[in-house]
Amino acid sequence: MNTNASLWLLFLPMAASPLVYLSGRFAVRLKQPPVLARWLSIIALAVVWLLFGWVAQNQVAGVTLGAVAFRFDGISLFMTCLALTLVSLSLIYSLRALAGAPGEEKFYAALVVMAGAVVGLATTTDLFNLWLWFELMTVASYFLVMFQGGRALEAGVKYLIQSAIGSALVLLGVALVLMYAGSFDLAEIARVGLPTPALMAAGALFVVGFGVKAALVPLHAWLPDAHSQAPAPISALLSGIVIEVALVAMLRALGALGGGFLTWGNLLLGFGAVNMLAGNLLALRQTDVKRLLAYSSISQVGVMLLGFGIAITAGSADGASGAFFQVASHGLAKGLAFLAAGALLYVLNRHTLNRDDLAGAARRYPLVSLCFSVALLSLSGLPPLAGFMGKWQVFAAGLATDNTALWLLVLFAALNSLLSLGYYLPLVNRLYRNTLAPGLVDARPLPMAMTAPLALLALLLLLFGLFPNLLDNLTGAAGQTLMLMFGGAG
């Protein structure tokens, strides 16, 4: 039973996706809405949730399929839970937001594939399959970015080209590791070890290759266009899942290389500092709301890198669990922010949202404005929201090390958090102005299917901010797994 449930968790989305697409195409041929495709995608995700709950409840360690093994460790369970949450809410939101859009069935099919790819990537135990699942996630997200056509095609091509270059570099790193270690297995690679030159070369290839998708500066050029041109549910997933999954893939690969822990930790700290500053400075200049949110993701990645860097260089389990809490809070908050922006785009019936278009939105759409405000304030790190608790845990772990360099980095991060208020608060201010933006005067009403996911995400951000211990099991287990990957290096 363990084996069957685990395998279904991994491969059910892959099996369901063609059925979703074909049922949708059949409906289109009959000139009917793809109702069956919508229901099949909902049922597929519901079953995946049930299987995930069973695997987590029974503490299934893993499953082997021929020569390929999958492991359900702390990081796997954490990333699967976060991905399924955001994909499920994005699907519910999309049922009305994208109803009647050309190729609607393709959207649902690709969304189900993306969920399955994240589960596979999070659980795989060998480098080649890590790359393979990563590519599957990339292909699915590529089609989703280009879904609306128009300018999204240009953004999709840029995304595809840069992702392909990054993927090629990762594959070169995998080949280099195989040449010296003679195995794809992550545990075996760590046991055998690599000569220092090969280790550093492979590490550099993994950092750059996965760093493209993780939006490490200066590898982030694809991000603002892809986030701003994609449909709002996909922008939410790109920022809330894809970036984080790329970080996890990079950490898995670096952890398997063995040795050089101080080097990897310092490298993450360096990228973290650059990401925080560059992301904030770039976001400050933006007037397009979705581009602003996209650039702010770069800064938020910097905080995650700071937490992971503290964990690896100082051997801090608190830093690791704090970094994963930050991953969760950012995923939920950025998902909410993009969905709320998409809701306003829906009522305005347009594809771009300027800051001035938000003026007075709270007068017409109080729930959407409240949820948008919660997302923005959480991202800025204000209490009592989850974003504050994520940053607090990372900062506290850094200060607990009694390392002067880490103290200075924590101070730098805190100042950057204050700097982010310079672009988050003006958005909140506009939402509650007395003067209504012209476009909102005759804007259409919002369906419940679009507002319910917003309310749930806002509630989760408040709940995890007030009671962070609710995530302790997930973030603590993920943090412990990270420390084991890097040998508790200190």
N, C-alpha and C positions, 0 to 999 in steps of 0.2 A: 504493500500500500504506500509506504514511504516513497519508493522509487516511482510508482505511477503518478502520485500527486506531484512530486517534484518535477518530473518530466513534462507533465501537463502545464505546470506553472511556466516552464521555460518555452514550450513550443505551441501552446494553445493560441497565442496571438498570431503566430506565423500561419497556423492552419486556418484561423478565422478570417484573416485579412482578405484572401482571395474570394471567400464566400461573400464578404461584405461588398467587395467591388463588383462581383458578377451579379449579385442581386440588384445592386444599384443600376448597373448597365441595362439589365432586363427591364427595370421600371422606366428608364429613360427611353428605351425603344418603344414602350407602350405609352409614352408621353404622360407618365405618372410621376409624382414625387417619390424619391427613393426611401419610402417609409421602412421597408424591410431592412435596408442597409443600416438605417439609423438604429433599429431595434437590435440587429445582430451585433453591431459594435457595442451597444450598451450591455447586452447579454454577455458578450465575450469578456468585457472588462469586469463585470460583476462576478463571473466565474473565476477569473484570475484573482480577484480580491479574496474570494472564498478559499482558493488554493493557497494563496499567500498566508492567510490567517491560519490555515491548518498546518502549514510548514513551520510558521513561527511558533504556534502553540505547542507543537510536538518536538520543537527544537531539532529539526532534521539537520544533520551535519552537512549532507551533500549527496550527490548522486553521480554515478559513472555511466557513461554511454560509450561503450567500446573503449577507445583509448582517450576519450575526452572526459574530463571530470569537472563538475560544478560544485562549488562550496557555498553554503549558506552561513557566512560568518557575520560579524557585527556590521561591517560596511555594506555587505550585500543586502541585509534586511533593511538597513537604514535607507539606502538609495532606492530600493524597490518600493518601500512605503512612500517616500517622497514623490517618486515618479508616478506611481499609481494615483496618488491624491491629486496631483496637478493635471494629469492626463484625463482623469475621470471628470473633474470639474470643468476642464476646458471642453470636453465632449458635450456635457450638459449645456454649457454656454453656447456652443456652436450650433446646437439643434435649431435655435431660432436665429442666431446671428448670421448664419450662413445658409439658412433655409432658402432653397430655390436658386442658389448660386450654381453656375455651370460647373460640372465636374464634382458636385457635392460628394458623390460616392467615393471618389478618389481621396478626398480629404479624410473621410472616416477610415478607409482602408489603411492609409499611410499613418494615421494617428495610432491605430492598433499595432501596426508594425513597430512604431517608435517605442511604444510601451514594452513590447516584447524584447526589442533590442537592448533597452536599458537593463532589463532583468538579466538577459544573457551576459552582457558586459560586466555587470556587477558581480556575477557569480562564477565566471570562468576562472580556471586555475592555470591557464597557460598563455604565453605571450601571443601566439599566432591567433588563437580564438579571441583574445582581447582585441587584437587589431580587426579581426573579422566582424565581431559584433559592433565595434566602433564604426566600421564602414557602413554596416547596415543602418545604424542610427543616422549616419551622415546622409545616406541616400534618401531615407524617409524624410528627414528634415529639409533636404534640398527641394523635394517635390512640394512640401508644405509651404516653404518660403515663396515659391513661384506660383502658388495656387491662384492668386488673383490676376496674374498676367500684368500687362502694362509695364510700369517702372519696376515692378517686382521681378520681371524677367532679368533686367540688368543686375539687380541686387543678387538674384539667384546665381547668375553666371559668375559674379565676383566671389560669392560664397563657395561655389563649386570649385573654381580654380584654386583658391587659396586652401580649401579643405583637401583637395587632391594633392597639392604639394606637401601639406602637412602629413597626410596619410602615407605618401611615398617615403618621407623621411622616417616615419615610424617603422615602415616595412624594412627599410635599410637597417634600422637599429635591431629589429627582430632577427634579420639574417646575420648580423654581426654577432649577436649573442649566441645564436645557434652554432656558428662557426667555432666559437671558443668553448662554449659550455656543452655543446652536443645535445641540447634538450630545449624544448619549449616550456617545460613545466616550471612554474615560478619558484616552487620550493626547491627543486633540483638545481636550478640556476643559482639560487642563493647558497646552496650547500657547496657546489663546485667552485663558484667564484670565477672572476675574470681577471686577466692581467690589467694593471692600472690603466695603460693607454686605451685598451679596448673598452674597459669599464667607463672611462670618461667620455670616449667617443660615442658609445651607445647611449649614455646618459644625456649627452648633448642632443642627440637625434630625437630621443624621447621627449625632452623638454621642449624643443622647438616644434616637433611634429604634433604632440598633444596640445602644446601651448597655443597653436593657432586657434583650435576650437575652444580652448579655455580663456581666450581673449587676453593673453599676456601681452603687455606692451613691449615691443612695437609690432606684435603679430595680430593686432586687433582690427585691421582695416576693414574686414568684411562685416564686422558687427553692427555699426550704426545703420548701414543700408539694409541689411537683412532684417533687423529688428523693426525698423520703421516701415518697411514695405510689406512685410508679411502680415497676414490676418492677425488680429489681436490675440486669439488663442495660441497661435504659433509663436508670436513674440513672447508670450508668457512662458511657453515651454523652452524656447531657445535660451532665455535668460534664467529661468527657474530650474531647468534640468540639464540641458545640453552642456552648458558651461561647467556645471558642477560635476557631471559625469566625466567630462574630459579631465578635470582635475584629479578625480579618483583614479582614472586610467593611468595618468602620469605617475601618481603616487604608487600604484601597484607595480608599474614597470621599474621605477627607481628603487623601490623596496627590494625587488628581486635581484638587483645587480650586486648587492652586498658591498660592504666597505664604503668609504667616502661619505659617511652619514653627515659629518660636519659640513662637507662641501655641499651636499644636497640641501641641508637645512639653511645654510647661508645663502645659497642660490635662491631658495624660495623667499627668504626674508628680503633679498635685494629686489626681486620682481615685485614683491608685495608693496614695498615702499614706492617704487616707480608707478605701479598701477594705481595706488591710492591717490597720488598727486596728479598724475596725468588724467585719470578719469574725472576727477573733480574739476580740473581746469578746463577740460573739454566740455563737460556738462554745463558749466557756467555760461558758455557762449551760446547755448542752443535756445531757439525759440519754438522749434517743433517738439511737442511733448514726447512723442515716442523716441525721437533721437536723443533727447535729454535723458530719458529713462535708460536707453541703450548705453550711453556713455557712463551713466552712474553705475551700471553693472561692472564696468572695468574697475572702478574704485572699490566696489563691494568685494570683488575677487581679491583685491589687495588685502583686505582684512582676513579673508579665509587663508591666504598664503601666509600672512603673519602668524595666524594660529598654528598652521601646520609647521611653519619654520620653527616656532618656539618649541613645539612638541618634539621635533626631530633633533634640534641642536641641544636642547636642555634636558631631553628625556622626560618631558612634562606630559603626563597623561591628562592633566587638566587642560593643557593647551590643545591637545588633540580633541577631547570631548567638546571644548569650547568652540573649536573651529567647525566641528560638525553641527553644533547648535547654530552657528552663524550660517552655515550652508542651508539648514532648514528654514531659519527665519528669513534669509534672503530669498529662497525659493518661493515661500508663501507670499512674502510682501511684494516681490517683483511680479509674481504671477497675478496678484490682486491689482497692482498698479496698471499693468498692461490690459487686463480685462476691463477695468474701470474706464481706462482711456478708450478702449474699443466700444464700450457701451455709449460713450458720448459721441464717438464717430458714427455709431449706428443711428442715434437720434438725429444727428446732423446730416446723415446720408452723404458722407464724404470719406475720403481716404487719408487726409492729413488733418492733424489737430494742432493748431497753434496755441500758445499760452493764452492769448487774448480771447480765444474761443471758450475758455473756461469761465469767463466772467459771469458771476451770478448763477452758476449752474445749480447751486444748493437751493435756490428758490424754486426751480422746476423739478429737480431730481435730488431730493435731500438724501436718500439712501445711498445712491451712487456717489454723491459728493462726500458723504461721511466715510464710506468705505475707501474711496480714493485718498482721503485725508489720513486715514489710519495707515494705509500702505506707505504713504510718503513720510509720515512721522516715524514709522517703524524703521524705514530705510535710513532716516537721518540719525537714528539711535536715541530717540527720546523715550523716557519711561512713561507709562508702565508696559510698553509693548515689547514684542519678542526681539525686535532689532536691537533694542537697548541691552537686553539680557545676553544676546549673542556677543556683542562687542564687549560688554562688561566681563564676560567669562574669558575672552581672549586677552583683554588687557590685564585682568587679575592674574592670569597664568604667567604673563610676561613679567609683571612686577614681582611675583613670588620667586623668580629665579635668582634675584640679587645680582643680575648681570647688567652692568652699566649700559652696554650697547643695546640690550633688549629693552631696558628702561627708556632709553632715548627713542627707540622705535615705537614703543607704546605711546610716548608723548607725541611723537610725530603723527601717529594714527589718530590720537584723540583730537589734535588740531585739525586734521583732515576731516574728521567727523563734524566738527564745528563748521568747517568750510562748506560742507555739503548742505548746510542749512541755507546757504546763499542761493541755491536753486530749488530746494524743496519747498521752503516756506513761501516764496512768491507764488508757487502753484496753488498752495492751500489758500493763500490770501485771495487769489482771483476767484476761487470757487465760492467764496462767501461775500463777494462784493454785492452792493445793492443794485448796481447797474447791470442789466441783463445783456449778454452778448447778442448781437442781431440774429445770429443763426439759431439761437435757442428760443426765440419768441414763438415760432411756429413749429418747433421740433416735435417729433412723434413720441408716443409713449413707449416705455420699455416693457417687454414681456417678462413674466416671472422667471422663466428659464434662464434669463440672463442676469437677473438681480440676485437670485438665490445663491449661486456660487460666490458672488461678491460678499454677501452677508456671512457666509460660512467661513471664508478665508479671513475676513476681518475679525470674526469671533475667535478663530484659532490664534491669530496674532496677539489678541488681548489675553487669551487664556494662557498661552505659553509665556507671555511676558509676566503675568501675575503668578503663575505656578510653573516655573521652568522645570521643576522636578518631574512633571508629566512626560518629559522627553528624556529623562535620565537613562532609562533602559536602552533606548535606541542610540543616543549620542554616546553614552558611556561604553556600550559594547563596541560601537564603531571606533571610538578612541582607543580602546584596548587592542583592537585588531590592528590599527595603524602602528601602535607601539611594538607589537609583535612583528609586523612587517619590517620595521627598521631596527629590530633587535633591542628595543628599549635604549637606543643610543643616547649617550649623554656626553 
